Amino acid sequence: MIEFAWFWVFLVLPLPWLVRRWLPAAPEPGRAALRTPFIEEFEQLPSTQGVKRVKPYGLWIALAGWLLLVGAAARPQWLGEPIEQTVSGRDLMLAVDLSGSMEIEDFFLEGRAVDRLTATQWVAGQFIERRVGDRVGLILFGEQAYLQAPLTFDRTTVHILLDEAAIGLAGDKTAIGDAIGLAAKRLRDNPAEQRVLILLSDGANTAGAVSPMQAAELAAREKLKIYTIGVGADQMVVSDLFGTRRVNPSKDLDEVTMNGIAEKTGGRYFRARDTNELEQIYALLDELEPVERAKHFYRPRTELYPWPLAASLLLASFLAVTKLRE
């Protein structure tokens, strides 16, 4: 079937008549200074055959051109048969720690030492790209929690925003509870089986208005499932005035709280000591079963306005050429 996207455009159809009816007529050209007593004889002479043939139809051609032009402006469209489209997937919210401790270089990526955030951006970015059919959102937290990207099918933009995140952007401390509370608020209106948060941190909660366990209780009431990931190596070699020594760069990681958050909400806690473990964790998270949503229907639309527009331009060109040949 054919429909007009901008049907209201047809309201301008009587515009030429209104202009002719209400605007004053153009002034007649000045009369000749020389008066000839036989001017009436010239007026009685028959017109040339060409002009006589065109003039009776000029008004109708102009009217047809105007109708075609208005019809093209109303955007006629051909609607095809309804096509069923099934959308499946989950709504996944990622919460990434940007506190100062994420700059510790205890991860290796392609043979070079990198900080924890760089490794997270690399692995989580690939995870985002693989979630075809899912809506993905991004929360960045440090001393405060910020919604960097709402839930969206535009995974490329979420990936870019994750790559642009910088350590200390949200403060040097860690507000895990605030990040969970923000995620629960943003996912509150989603179906219960689709409320999933993947929270990644390398430390303990040191800031925020809500404690992690209080936020976990709120998340549990909201049916929000949380998967927590603790990142950081168990040991690394550092140099000082007395030579080299081994230290535990993850001594501040509160695994008890991270595990408690996951258990409270029906999720699971993962420990990522290096890039390989981090990749394995995201591969495991990749196996979340998609949930089928309601079916959607759409009708393909084909724009038809070029045809009446071209016809209108042809008629206008014909009238212009005829006027020039008079």
C-alpha positions, 0 to 999 in steps of 0.5 A: 500500500501507499501512504504519505509520511507528511500528509499535512503538506497537502494543506498548501494545495490552495496556496496558488489560488489564495495568492491570486485571490488576495494579493494585488495584481501586478501593475500593467506596463506603462502605456505608450506615449504615442497613441495610434488611432488604429491600435484597435485593429492590432488587438483584433488580429488573430494570435499565432498558431503556436501561442494559440495552441499552448495557452488554453492548456498552460493553466492545466499543465501548471496545475498538474505540476503544482499537484505533483510537487506537493505530492512529492513534498508529502513523501509518498512511500510504498509499505511492504508486507510486515516482517517478523523480527525476533530480538534476543539477548541480555542487558549487561552493565559493566562497572570498571574501577578507575581508582589509582591502584589500577595503574599498577603494571602487573599484567602483560599484554603481547609480551609487554608490561601494562597496567591493570586498566589497559589489560581490562580495556583490551579484554573487556573490549573484545567481550563487548564486541562479541555480545551481538544482540545484547544491550551493553552499558558502562559505569566508571567508578572511583571515588564516585560512580558515573554512568558513562554509557546507558544500555545500548545496542551500539556496542562500538560506542561503548567500546570507544568510551571504555578505551577513552577511560583514564585512571583517576578520572573518577577519583583515586578512591574506590566506591564499589557500593555506589557503583552497584547502587547506580547499576541497580537504579539503571536496571530497575525497569528491565525484566528480572532475568536480564538484570546483570552487572559485571563489576571489576575492581582491584581493591577494597571499598574506601569511599561512597555513601553506601557500603558494598554489602548494603548495595548488594542487599538492594541489588538482591531485592531488585533481582540484579545478578552481579558477577564480580572480578578481582584483578591483580597479580599475587606477586611482582618483582620491584626494585629499590635501594637494596636490590629487587624484592617480591611484593604482593600488589593485590594486598588491598583486594577485598576478596571476602567482600567481592565474593559476598556481593556475588553470593548475595545476588546469585552471581559468582566471584572470579579472580584474575591474576593475569591477562590469560585468566581475565580472558578466560573469565570473560569467555565464561561470562560470554556463555550467559544464555540469551533471553528471548524478548517479545517479537517485533514487526517492521514494514519495509518502506520505499520512498516514491517522491522522486517520481512525482518530483521528476514529473513536476520538474518536467512540466515546469521545464516545458512551460518555461521553454514554451514561454521563451518561444512565444 
